[in-house]
Amino acid sequence: MNTCFPDKTRIAREIMSYLSARPDAQYTLDGIVQWWMGEQKSNQHTTLAKEVIADLVTQGLIEKIRIEGQTSYYRIRTKHG
């Protein structure tokens, strides 16, 4: 079976577009995979999402929120004056 994987740039654009339109939104990695990859979710898709999210965090576009004893959340990085 031949699986077509989504392009990392497209996924990054979709995540940023969604979060830009909803600045108060925050999601776990699982939530992002479910929303953006839906029924196609697989270990490879989860790995791809992790890579895209890591890139967006490194670029300072989104931030990782760690809550003690809970899963990390990701949200758009707020700009401070």
Backbone as JSON, one array per atom type, in Angstrom:
{
  "sequence": "MNTCFPDKTRIAREIMSYLSARPDAQYTLDGIVQWWMGEQKSNQHTTLAKEVIADLVTQGLIEKIRIEGQTSYYRIRTKHG",
  "N": [[0.85, -1.19, 0.0], [0.62, 2.16, -0.87], [1.41, 5.04, 0.78], [0.61, 8.42, 1.02], [2.34, 11.03, 2.29], [1.8, 14.05, 4.03], [3.22, 17.23, 3.21], [5.77, 18.85, 5.08], [5.98, 21.65, 5.16], [3.43, 22.45, 4.37], [1.9, 21.45, 6.48], [2.95, 22.94, 8.6], [2.14, 25.52, 7.79], [-0.66, 25.2, 7.94], [-1.03, 24.71, 10.7], [-0.04, 27.14, 11.78], [-1.8, 28.97, 10.57], [-4.25, 28.17, 11.65], [-3.77, 28.56, 14.43], [-3.14, 31.28, 14.46], [-5.56, 32.44, 13.81], [-6.93, 31.78, 16.04], [-5.91, 32.82, 18.71], [-6.0, 32.12, 21.43], [-6.04, 29.41, 21.54], [-4.78, 26.2, 22.45], [-2.98, 23.16, 22.18], [-2.29, 19.67, 22.71], [0.32, 17.46, 21.53], [-0.93, 15.11, 20.61], [-3.52, 16.12, 20.2], [-3.07, 17.94, 18.12], [-2.19, 16.21, 16.08], [-4.51, 14.68, 15.77], [-6.4, 16.65, 14.93], [-5.19, 17.74, 12.58], [-4.38, 15.6, 11.05], [-6.2, 13.65, 11.2], [-7.99, 10.82, 10.23], [-5.83, 9.6, 9.05], [-3.91, 9.17, 10.88], [-0.92, 7.87, 12.11], [2.04, 6.19, 13.31], [4.1, 7.27, 11.8], [2.96, 9.67, 10.92], [2.62, 10.95, 13.36], [5.28, 11.26, 14.12], [6.12, 12.99, 12.08], [4.53, 15.24, 12.67], [5.61, 15.88, 15.19], [8.17, 16.69, 14.39], [7.57, 18.96, 12.8], [6.33, 20.62, 14.72], [8.46, 20.92, 16.54], [10.22, 22.35, 14.9], [8.72, 24.73, 14.55], [8.66, 25.65, 17.19], [11.41, 26.06, 17.63], [11.84, 28.11, 15.79], [10.55, 30.09, 17.08], [7.87, 30.6, 16.69], [5.73, 29.21, 17.77], [4.96, 28.21, 21.13], [5.97, 25.99, 23.73], [4.15, 24.79, 26.36], [4.6, 23.73, 29.53], [3.03, 21.88, 31.93], [3.16, 20.91, 35.17], [3.07, 17.48, 35.81], [1.34, 16.97, 33.75], [0.55, 16.6, 30.21], [2.47, 18.3, 27.71], [1.54, 21.4, 26.19], [0.93, 23.21, 23.16], [1.04, 26.43, 21.76], [0.32, 29.5, 19.98], [2.99, 31.79, 19.86], [3.04, 34.51, 21.96], [3.37, 37.94, 21.33], [5.33, 40.24, 22.94], [5.42, 43.65, 23.81]],
  "CA": [[0.0, 0.0, 0.0], [1.4, 3.38, -1.0], [0.85, 6.1, 1.61], [1.04, 9.76, 0.67], [2.53, 11.82, 3.49], [1.68, 15.49, 3.8], [4.43, 18.03, 3.19], [6.0, 19.53, 6.36], [5.69, 23.08, 5.01], [1.97, 22.6, 4.36], [1.42, 21.22, 7.85], [3.34, 24.12, 9.39], [1.24, 26.62, 7.41], [-1.99, 24.92, 8.48], [-0.97, 24.92, 12.14], [0.1, 28.57, 12.04], [-3.03, 29.62, 10.15], [-5.27, 27.85, 12.65], [-3.45, 29.21, 15.7], [-3.21, 32.74, 14.27], [-6.98, 32.8, 13.84], [-7.43, 31.44, 17.38], [-4.73, 33.04, 19.55], [-6.14, 31.53, 22.75], [-6.05, 27.95, 21.42], [-3.56, 25.44, 22.73], [-3.23, 21.75, 21.95], [-1.24, 18.69, 22.93], [0.75, 16.85, 20.28], [-2.01, 14.22, 20.17], [-4.61, 16.95, 19.69], [-2.66, 18.48, 16.81], [-2.21, 15.1, 15.12], [-5.91, 14.32, 15.52], [-7.06, 17.71, 14.16], [-4.63, 17.99, 11.26], [-4.11, 14.4, 10.28], [-7.42, 12.87, 11.31], [-8.05, 9.38, 10.04], [-4.56, 9.1, 8.53], [-2.96, 9.12, 12.0], [-0.07, 6.7, 12.23], [3.29, 6.54, 13.98], [4.86, 8.14, 10.91], [2.33, 10.99, 10.94], [2.93, 11.54, 14.66], [6.69, 11.67, 14.04], [6.15, 14.16, 11.21], [3.96, 16.35, 13.44], [6.62, 16.25, 16.2], [9.23, 17.43, 13.7], [7.04, 20.27, 12.41], [6.14, 21.4, 15.95], [9.8, 21.26, 17.03], [10.71, 23.42, 14.02], [7.98, 25.95, 14.86], [9.13, 26.11, 18.5], [12.78, 26.56, 17.41], [11.72, 29.38, 15.08], [9.89, 31.06, 17.96], [6.52, 30.89, 16.21], [4.82, 28.68, 18.77], [5.66, 27.9, 22.37], [5.61, 24.76, 24.43], [3.76, 25.07, 27.72], [4.7, 22.52, 30.35], [2.28, 21.94, 33.17], [3.65, 19.81, 35.98], [2.2, 16.31, 35.91], [0.44, 16.87, 32.6], [1.15, 16.64, 28.89], [2.79, 19.64, 27.24], [0.64, 22.03, 25.24], [1.56, 24.12, 22.22], [0.18, 27.56, 21.38], [1.03, 30.53, 19.23], [3.82, 32.6, 20.74], [2.51, 35.87, 22.09], [4.38, 38.98, 21.15], [5.34, 41.23, 24.03], [5.91, 44.95, 23.4]],
  "C": [[0.89, 1.24, 0.0], [0.72, 4.5, -0.22], [1.44, 7.44, 1.19], [1.13, 10.59, 1.94], [2.43, 13.3, 3.16], [3.04, 16.18, 3.91], [4.56, 18.81, 4.51], [5.65, 21.02, 6.28], [4.19, 23.32, 5.03], [1.4, 22.43, 5.76], [1.74, 22.42, 8.72], [2.43, 25.31, 9.08], [-0.16, 26.43, 7.99], [-2.04, 25.16, 9.99], [-0.92, 26.41, 12.46], [-1.17, 29.34, 11.66], [-4.12, 29.42, 11.2], [-5.01, 28.61, 13.95], [-3.5, 30.73, 15.6], [-4.65, 33.23, 14.34], [-7.6, 32.58, 15.22], [-6.3, 31.59, 18.39], [-4.83, 32.46, 20.97], [-6.11, 30.0, 22.73], [-4.71, 27.36, 21.83], [-3.91, 23.96, 22.69], [-2.03, 20.92, 22.38], [-0.79, 18.18, 21.56], [-0.33, 15.93, 19.74], [-3.18, 14.99, 19.58], [-4.3, 17.5, 18.3], [-2.71, 17.38, 15.75], [-3.65, 14.74, 14.77], [-6.59, 15.37, 14.63], [-6.52, 17.84, 12.75], [-4.41, 16.75, 10.42], [-5.23, 13.39, 10.37], [-7.26, 11.37, 11.18], [-6.72, 8.78, 9.57], [-3.52, 8.94, 9.64], [-2.23, 7.78, 12.03], [1.18, 7.13, 12.99], [4.12, 7.48, 13.12], [4.28, 9.55, 10.89], [2.63, 11.69, 12.27], [4.37, 12.04, 14.68], [6.82, 12.93, 13.19], [5.62, 15.38, 11.95], [4.95, 16.82, 14.51], [7.72, 17.09, 15.57], [8.78, 18.84, 13.33], [6.89, 21.16, 13.65], [7.49, 21.83, 16.52], [10.4, 22.4, 16.21], [10.03, 24.75, 14.35], [8.39, 26.52, 16.22], [10.52, 26.73, 18.35], [12.76, 27.93, 16.73], [11.05, 30.47, 15.92], [8.48, 31.42, 17.54], [5.44, 30.34, 17.14], [5.64, 28.38, 20.02], [5.1, 26.65, 23.01], [5.34, 25.14, 25.88], [3.79, 23.76, 28.49], [3.98, 22.75, 31.67], [2.66, 20.7, 33.97], [2.62, 18.69, 36.09], [1.23, 16.12, 34.76], [1.24, 16.87, 31.3], [1.44, 18.08, 28.51], [1.76, 20.1, 26.22], [1.44, 22.97, 24.36], [0.55, 25.2, 21.85], [1.02, 28.57, 20.62], [1.8, 31.38, 20.23], [3.25, 34.01, 20.76], [3.66, 36.85, 21.96], [4.24, 40.0, 22.28], [6.08, 42.47, 23.55], [7.33, 45.14, 23.56]]
}
